[in-house]
Amino acid sequence: MSKYIRYKSLNKISNKYYMKNIVIFMVNDFDIKCGGIVVQYYLSKQISELNYNIQMISPTNVKNSIFNNFLLDTTIDIENTIVIYGETIQGNPLNAKYVVRWILAPLGLVSQKNIYQTWGSEDLVYYFNSESKFNTNPEKIGNVYKLLTTIYLNPLATNINPTLREGYCHTFRKSYYHKSFTYFHPSDSFELTSELTQEELISHFNKYKYFITYDPLTFLSVIAALCGCISIVYKVDGISKEEWLSNTGISEYIKEKKINTLYGIAYGLEDIPFAESTLHLAKEQWDDIIDFIINKNIKPFIEDMENYENLINTVKNNYFE
């Protein structure tokens, strides 16, 4: 692979110059039902649209609706390639010289808790969500603790049924976030199982008035609201609304905008009147969130990659100190 010339300026940088290629390494093929996989493809799309050379490696390069620029030969140009690995990847499968570890879920949740011990100490670390250590070490945010968040909104997730609705649907998904919980969906509520496609889910969200989720972090709560279905998130014991929001991938947006709500979404039963009264504002808010993420996360990440050797958000500084 040859170096790729960037022609489109970002923020304060206006001169043409060379930049390393970027490769995202996947151990699983594309699956629209897996949020962790989808955001990696969507990050590739966003970086590509900023005129950078980015490719993906996956087992069989399944064609999809988001991004299809695959690297067919896993032999990379070591000196001119940055490889991004998700947090579940042990070691360095491509023997890359420049490595980014993207922490999509806190270590120990999906990956092994001590998996970082298999990584290079100088690999860079970026987090999809803020973690508890961000609160205990705020002075490290922006230098040692860095966020790389991207959110994919299915373009089909729109309200095509603005007429009077009724009934409930619900899902359990990763309900293990709760130590215990009591069902609060009606007996005739329709369960949205993991077997349903996104198109089927969107169809149901355009039919029912309420969506109840026992998984506090599923993005389905957002998709439902965009489809005109009032989302109700089952509260996690001991987790406030502010703490819940900080783990949804929009922590930076919340802080800068000084808000503590997502329109159309209730965190607990007591929040339902608010969710219902703001449902019509959900699309506008999420358009604003996406613009914010591009400017506050994606573009700064690209600038970081142009300055890779001088960064201090390393595995050593994140996990060994």
N, C-alpha and C positions, 0 to 999 in steps of 0.2 A: 504494500500500500504506500502510496505517496502522500506527502503532506498536503493539506487542503487549505486553499487560500480563502479567507473570509472577506467578503466585500461589503457586507451590511454592518454598519456601526451599531454599537450598543452603548447606551448611556453616554458617558463622557469620552469614550474611545472612538476615534474617527479615522485613524489611519489603517491602511491595509497591512496585514502581516500574516505570518503562518501560525497555524495551531495544530496540535496533535489530533489524530482521529480519536473517536470515542466508540467503544464497543460495549454493549450490555450483554452479559452472559446469562443465559437462562437454562435451568435444568428441566423445565417443563415447557410444553408447547402452549400456544395461546389458548386461553379459556376465559371467555367473557364473564363467567360466573365467579372468577377468582379476582378479587380486587387488587391483591398484591401483584399479580401478573399484569392486569390491565394497566395499572399506573406506570409500569416499566415500559410498556409499549407506547403509552401516551407521552411519557417523558421523551422518548425517542422522536416522536412526531413533532413535539414542540421544539426540540433542539434542532431538528432538521429544518423546520420552518424559519429558524433564525440563521439559516445558511451555513450550518456546520455539517461536517461529514460524520454521521453516526450510523452504525449498523447494529444488528442484533445477531446473536448466535442462539439457536434453540435446537432441540433434538431433530425435528423434521420440518422446521420452517413452515408451519401451518399458516396459510393465507388468512387474513383477517381484515376487519373494516377500519383498523386504526393505523398500522404501520407495517410495511412489508419489505423493507430494505434489509436483507439478511446477508451476513458474511458466510459464504459457502465454505471457505477454507479457514479452519481454525488456527492456522499459522499466522500470527499477527506480526506486524512490524514493531518489534519491541521498543525501539527508541522513539517511535512516533505514534504510540497508541496508549490511550487511557482506557482501562477496563473497569466497568462498574459491576460489582457483584452484590446481590441481595444478601441479607444477613444470614440466610440459611446455608450459604455456600462455604464449605470448609476449604481451607488452604487457598491455593492460587492455581486453579486448573489450567489456565493459559500461560502460566509462568510470566505474567506481565510484570514490567518494571514499574509502571505507574498504575496504581490501584485505588479505586474508591469503594468503600463499604457503605452501602445504602441500607440503613436500619429501618425497614418498613414496619416492623413490630418489635417491641422490647425483647431483648435477648432472654431466652427461656420460655417465651410464649409459644412461638412456632419453632424456633431454632433451639439448639443446645445452649444452656446458660453460659457456658465457658467456651463457646465456639471461637471467641476472639483470640484465644490462645493459639489457634491454628493460622492466624492472620499475620501478615508482616507488621512489625511495630511502626513502620513509617507509612503504611497505607492510610489514606484519608478517610474520615468518617463523616457521614451526613445522616441526619435523622428525618424521617417522614413526619413524625410528631414530636413535640417536646416531651421530655420525660421528667420524672421527679427530681433528678439531679439538676435540671435546669433551674428549679426553684431554690435548691440548696446552694447552688454555685452561680448566681446570676452574673457575676463578673466574667464568667467564661462564655456567656452567650454571644455569638457573633464572631468569636475567634477560635475557641476550642470546641464549643458546641455550635454546630451549624445545621440549619434546616434546609432540606430539599423536599418541598412538597409540591405535588401536582395532583389535580383532581379532574377525572374524566367524567364529563356529563354526556350521556348518550343523547344524541340529537333527537331521538324519538321520544324522549321523556318530556312530553308536553301535555297540557290539559286540552284534550279534544272533546271533553264532555262537561261543559260548564253548567249543565242543567242540574236540577235537584237530584241528589244522590242519597243512598241509604246503605246501611249494613257495614259490617266489619270484615277485615282480613287481618291475618297476623303471621308472624314467623318467629321461630326460635333461634335458628342459626347458631351463633356462638353464645348461647345462653349460659355457658359455664363461667362467664364473667361474674355471675351471681353465686354466692355460697348457697343460697336457697331463694326460691321465689314462689309466689302464689299466682296462679293464672288469674288474669282479670279480663280476658277476652270473653265475649258471650259464647254460649254453647253452639250457636249457629254461625260463628265466625269461620271464614274460609282460610285454611292454612296454606301459606305460600312456601312450598318445599324447595329444597335446593335443586330439584330436578327441572324446575321451570326455567325456560329461557328468559333472557331480558325482555324480549318482545312480549312474552306471555305475562311477565310481571307488570310491564307497563300497561298492558290491556286490563289487568285486574285493578291496578291503581286508578285507572280511568273509569272504573265501575263503582268502586266502594267509596263510602264517605270517610271511613276511619281505617288507619293501618296501625296495628300494635306490634312493636318489636321488643323481644326479650334480649336481643343482642344490642347493647348500647352503642356499639361502634359500627354497625352495618350501614353502608351508604344507601341502603334501600330506603331509609327514612327520608333522605334528601330526594331520591327519585320519586317517591310517593308524593311529596309536597309539590314537586314540579309538575306532577300529573293532576294536581288538584285534590289529592287525598290527604286528609289531616293525619300527620304522623304523631304517634304517642310512643315515647321511649320509656320502657320500664326502668325506674330509677334503681341505681346500684347503691346498696346500703353504704353509708359513710362517704359517698361521692356527691359533692355539691354540683349544681348546674354549671358553675364556673369551671370546676375541675373536669367535668364531663366534656364541656366545649373545648377545653385546652387539649383534649386527646382526639379531636375530630379532624385534625389536619389544617385547622384554620386559626391556630393560636396567635400567630402574628397579626392576622387580620383583626381579630377580636381586640387585641391590645391597642393597635393603631386607631381603630374606629371607635374604641371605648364603648363596646356593646357587650351584652351577655345573653344574646338571643339569636336563634336562627328562625326566620319567619316560616310559619306553617308547621313547625315542629314543637311538640310539647315534651318537656322532660318531666314526666310524672303526670298524674291525673289532674292535679291542680292547675297545670299549665294549659289545659285544653282550650279554655276561652281565648287565651292569647293566640294560640296556634290557629284557631279558626278565624280570628279577626285579622290575622296578618298573612293568611295563605296566599292571597292575591299578590303579595309583594315578594314571594319566594324567587321567582324567575329573575327579577331585577336585582335582588341581592346576590344571587349566585353569579350573574354576569359580572357584577362588581368584584366578587371574590376571585373569579378566574383572572380578570385583568390584574388584580393585586398580586396574585401568585406569580404571574409571568414576570412582573416588574421587580418583585421583592425576593423571589426564589430562583426562577429559571435563569434570568439574565445575570444575576450575581454569581450563580453557580458556573456559568460559562466563563465569566471573568476570572473566577477562581482557577478554572482549568488552564487559563492562559498564564497563570502565575503559580502553577502547581508546586514547584520546588520550594517556594517560600511560605507555604501555609503551615499552620501549627495544629490543625484539627486532626491529629494523627491517632492511630489506635493506641499508641503509647500514652498520649496525653488524655485520651478518653477513658481508657480501661485499666491502665496500669499505675496511674497516679491519682 
